[in-house]
Each structure stands twice: as structure tokens, then as C-alpha cells.
Amino acid sequence: MTDLPTVALIAGPTASGKSALALALAEKHRGTVINADSMQVYADLRILTARPTRDEEMRVPHRLFGHIDGADPYSAARWAIEARAAIAEAHHAGRLPILVGGTGLYLRTLIEGIAPVPEIDPAVRSAVRALPVAEAHAQLAAADPEAAARLNATDTTRVARALEVVRATGKPLAYWQKQRVGGIAEEIHLAPLILLPDRDWLGQRIDARFAEMLEAGRSEAKALLARTDIPADAPVLRAIGIPELRALFAGESDLVQAAAAGTLATRQYAKRQYTWFRRQPPADWERMSETETNDRLDRIETKFHL
């Protein structure tokens, strides 16, 4: 036991039942549910990102859901600042903060802190981003051999990031990543539960849920795609369901093809999340395969004396 304030954390792949468990825990222990999903922050998409319903949001306090306009930039660093404030608000009100989501980068940034990489000179960034990935990787091999060996030579984004950092700062990205600042790990008693259900069970839920979301989410997708103020590379436009419905609206696919494409994309995303949450978090983070909400609730209550 510890005198530090408790923060519950429920993580896992999409469609694993995180929201239902967070709601049950919040109702039983006077909790506040705090979103840790990078797509559920957007106001434009409730159905297609499987945000809690309005009725669910009325049952217990919810924070950081749908509070960002799709045209606005957002980042893990900004989310961590807002999540820290939401946690403090909950503690001040005598409530249990419950982080819930599947974006590992967000959770890691909040708990472990963020690498204090200095602002990159725009001229350096532009020059690096203009390079073909093969040339950028070759230059990275000369400037930061360890990063070049670690990264896939065709990974345009990561190769460019590593090269621009070493060029702009004179130090490799790995140096900055070791200097993490701002994490809350030492300030709280973390009660984490990772949901890793049977993959077949998860796949069936994904198939059923996406079919429903595709039908019910058409109007919000049309409204989002009709906006002219959202940059073409905005993250909100990459939400699963948006590219598939865009193709459907344009006559480039039919409903069956859109559903199949979206289901496949969701399954692939869930597989990446499953692998990340199985391998990356600390070994002492509780992991469970049970699928019933009551069993999960019993586990997190017993394990962390909630």
C-alpha cells in the first residue's frame, strides 16, 4: 500500500471492452473516466471512433472525449498535459481517475515523460523531408549509425525524424529519448489492467462492431469530409472508417467492399495494439484474457485493493 493518490488504467486493443469496464469501475468507485485514445479526442467522430454514448457520459464524469476540432493539431505531449490536469481535477474532487484507451504512445508519454528534443529548425526539417528515403537513410548512417541500423530503411517518417534531430541538435535521437521529463510515475499509485482477450473473440467483436459503425456513421463521415478547413494530412481523416466511406461516397467501392476494407484495417490495427500491450508495458502490469466485465472488475479491485 502507498500514500500516493491512485490512478486506475485500463488499456488494450480496440473492441476489447475497455469502455464497458471503465464505466463499471467508475460507477462502483466514484470514478472519472479519462480518454487515452488518439482518435476519440475528436469532436467530429463519435460513432466511427466508438466514443462513449451521451447516455454513458451522463452516468459518470468523462474527460478528454470529443474536445478537439478535427482541423486542430494535437499531440501526445498536449494530451499528457491535459490528462495530468484531468487527473488532478478528479483527485481534488475525491474521485478515482480512470485512464482508458489503446494509444500506447499517449500512456507512455504521461507516465514516463517525454523526450525534451529541442525545436527543429524549419529549414533543416524542410531539407531533410525533401530527401528521397534511400538518400536520407544513407546520410543517417553516416550521422547516427545506431539509428540507421535500428530503423527500416524504407520508413520515411522515422528515418527523416532521426536525421533531422541529429542534424539540428548535434546529438542522436536516442540521446534525447533517454532524457525523459514530465512523467507522473513517481507521483501516483498506478493500478493498471491490460485486456488481452482471445484473438478469435476479439475478431468477432471487431467484425460485428464495424458493420454497425459503418452504417450508423455515414452522416458524421459525410459532414467531416465536406469540411474544407481540414488539411488533407490531418490525423482525423485517417480514422478507420473515413477512408473506406470516402471511397464508398465517391463510387469507388460498394458497401460490401467498404465493410471488408474497414474490418481488415481494424483487425490489423488491433493486432498491432495487441502486440504492443503484450510486450511493451512493464511486466508487473496486470494482464488478463477473461472477457466478462464482472470478472475483469473483480480482478482489478482485488489486485489493487480498490
Salt bridges, closest charged atoms under 4 A:
GLU27 OE2 - ARG59 NE 2.75
ASP44 OD2 - ARG227 NH1 2.68
GLU57 OE1 - ARG46 NH2 3.54
ASP69 OD2 - ARG227 NH2 2.78
GLU82 OE1 - HIS67 NE2 2.81
GLU82 OE2 - ARG78 NE 3.12
GLU89 OE1 - ARG63 NE 2.81
GLU112 OE1 - ARG108 NE 3.72
ASP155 OD2 - ARG158 NH1 3.15
GLU164 OE2 - ARG125 NH2 2.86
GLU164 OE2 - ARG129 NH2 3.10
GLU164 OE2 - ARG161 NH1 3.03
GLU187 OE1 - ARG84 NH1 2.99
ASP207 OD2 - ARG267 NH2 2.86
GLU215 OE1 - ARG218 NH2 3.65
ASP229 OD2 - ARG227 NH2 2.68
GLU286 OE2 - ARG299 NH1 2.89
GLU286 OE1 - LYS303 NZ 3.59
GLU290 OE2 - ARG299 NH2 3.19
GLU301 OE2 - LYS28 NZ 3.08
GLU301 OE2 - HIS29 NE2 2.61
